[in-house]
Amino acid sequence: MRVIVWMLALAGVMTAGCFQVAPQPPLPATTMSSWGPTGGFTLSSGPSSCAGHATLIAGHTSVNDPCFTGIDNIVVCTDTSAASAVQCSPGAGYLAIYGSGADTIAYSRVK
């Protein structure tokens, strides 16, 4: 009787090891718009957003990406290496980033 219980337990453990949970799908892109007396904005998130990290070389670098369409783009930048000032200047097809040393900068365009 004990042998049968052990065999069933072993078969259950082996069977349970074969089941795998499927990974969660990525979140769908979301777009929110707002309008008020002082103006409006549209905020997009998801895979179509324009964001990433860049490492400065001697205090500056540039990111070439067609999601930057001009100087009127709103860009959020932060220094993830140290509490240092960062300047981000978008242009047509690029983002110029200025900071200190070889810090890593996280950037995101708000659409």
C-alpha positions as CSV (number, residue, x, y, z in Angstrom):
1,M,0.0,0.0,0.0
2,R,2.8,2.4,0.9
3,V,4.5,1.7,-2.4
4,I,1.4,2.6,-4.3
5,V,1.0,5.9,-2.4
6,W,4.6,6.7,-3.1
7,M,4.3,5.9,-6.8
8,L,1.1,8.1,-7.1
9,A,2.9,10.9,-5.2
10,L,5.9,10.7,-7.5
11,A,3.6,10.7,-10.6
12,G,1.8,13.7,-9.2
13,V,5.0,15.6,-8.6
14,M,6.3,14.8,-12.1
15,T,3.0,15.8,-13.7
16,A,2.9,19.1,-11.7
17,G,6.4,19.9,-12.9
18,C,5.2,19.8,-16.5
19,F,2.6,22.5,-16.2
20,Q,3.8,26.0,-16.9
21,V,2.0,29.2,-16.4
22,A,1.8,31.4,-19.5
23,P,3.5,34.8,-19.2
24,Q,1.2,37.8,-18.9
25,P,0.6,39.7,-22.1
26,P,2.0,43.3,-22.3
27,L,-0.4,46.1,-21.3
28,P,-2.2,47.7,-24.3
29,A,-1.3,51.2,-25.3
30,T,-3.4,53.8,-23.6
31,T,-4.2,57.3,-24.7
32,M,-5.8,59.9,-22.5
33,S,-6.8,63.4,-23.5
34,S,-7.8,66.4,-21.4
35,W,-9.0,69.8,-22.2
36,G,-9.5,72.8,-19.8
37,P,-9.6,76.6,-19.8
38,T,-5.8,76.8,-19.9
39,G,-5.4,74.3,-22.8
40,G,-5.3,70.6,-23.3
41,F,-2.9,67.7,-23.7
42,T,-2.8,64.1,-24.9
43,L,-0.8,61.5,-23.0
44,S,0.1,58.1,-24.6
45,S,1.6,55.1,-23.0
46,G,2.6,51.6,-24.1
47,P,4.9,50.2,-26.7
48,S,4.5,53.2,-29.0
49,S,5.9,55.6,-26.4
50,C,9.3,57.1,-26.9
51,A,11.5,56.4,-23.8
52,G,14.8,54.9,-22.9
53,H,18.2,55.3,-21.2
54,A,21.3,57.0,-22.6
55,T,24.8,57.2,-21.1
56,L,26.6,60.5,-21.4
57,I,30.1,60.7,-23.0
58,A,32.0,63.7,-21.6
59,G,28.8,65.3,-20.4
60,H,26.7,65.0,-23.6
61,T,25.1,62.6,-26.0
62,S,22.3,62.5,-28.5
63,V,19.6,59.9,-29.2
64,N,18.4,59.5,-32.8
65,D,14.8,58.4,-33.0
66,P,12.0,59.4,-35.4
67,C,9.6,59.7,-32.5
68,F,11.1,63.1,-31.7
69,T,9.4,65.4,-34.2
70,G,10.6,68.9,-33.3
71,I,11.5,71.4,-30.7
72,D,7.9,71.6,-29.4
73,N,8.1,68.0,-28.0
74,I,7.7,67.7,-24.3
75,V,10.5,65.6,-22.9
76,V,11.1,64.4,-19.3
77,C,14.7,63.6,-18.4
78,T,16.3,62.6,-15.1
79,D,19.8,61.6,-14.1
80,T,19.6,58.0,-12.6
81,S,23.3,58.0,-11.6
82,A,23.5,61.0,-9.3
83,A,21.5,64.1,-8.2
84,S,22.8,66.2,-11.1
85,A,21.2,68.7,-13.4
86,V,20.2,67.5,-16.9
87,Q,19.2,69.4,-20.0
88,C,17.3,67.7,-22.8
89,S,16.7,69.5,-26.1
90,P,14.4,67.7,-28.6
91,G,14.8,68.3,-32.4
92,A,13.5,66.7,-35.6
93,G,14.6,63.1,-35.3
94,Y,16.9,63.5,-32.3
95,L,17.2,64.3,-28.6
96,A,20.3,66.2,-27.4
97,I,21.1,65.4,-23.7
98,Y,23.6,67.5,-21.6
99,G,24.7,66.6,-18.1
100,S,27.8,65.8,-16.1
101,G,30.4,63.1,-16.7
102,A,29.3,59.7,-17.8
103,D,26.0,59.6,-15.9
104,T,23.0,57.5,-17.2
105,I,20.0,59.6,-18.2
106,A,16.4,58.2,-18.4
107,Y,14.3,60.1,-20.9
108,S,10.7,60.0,-22.1
109,R,8.7,62.0,-24.6
110,V,5.2,62.9,-23.4
111,K,2.8,62.7,-26.4
